[in-house]
Amino acid sequence: MRYYAIAGAGGQTNMRSFALGLILSAVAVPCLAQTILKSEPLVLAPYEVVFVQDASCTAGKVLKVTGSIRGLHRRKICVSLAAEQASLATATP
């Protein structure tokens, strides 16, 4: 009888870890998509990357802006993103 009590407790632990893994994977999937802003943010942390829909880039490309440390300019480059990889959002001023 003691064997069943130990096996039951182990089964519950496995089920909890399985449920936790399921929840974490459901939360992680939306984080894989990149958000494309309509305007460049005024404040950007060093080495933080944002994508901006900008007229300076050709059709099908977005502006990739990388934040820098104080005294240096931001790095800006036009890149192309896959449709599944990006979602359009609004920037808050």
Number of C-alpha atoms within 10 A of each C-alpha: 5 7 7 9 10 10 11 12 11 12 12 11 12 12 12 12 12 12 12 12 12 11 11 11 11 11 11 10 9 9 9 11 13 18 17 23 20 15 15 19 13 7 8 16 11 12 13 10 16 19 25 25 20 18 10 11 15 12 10 12 19 22 23 19 20 18 18 16 11 9 6 8 10 15 13 15 14 18 13 13 14 9 9 9 11 14 11 13 14 11 13 10 8
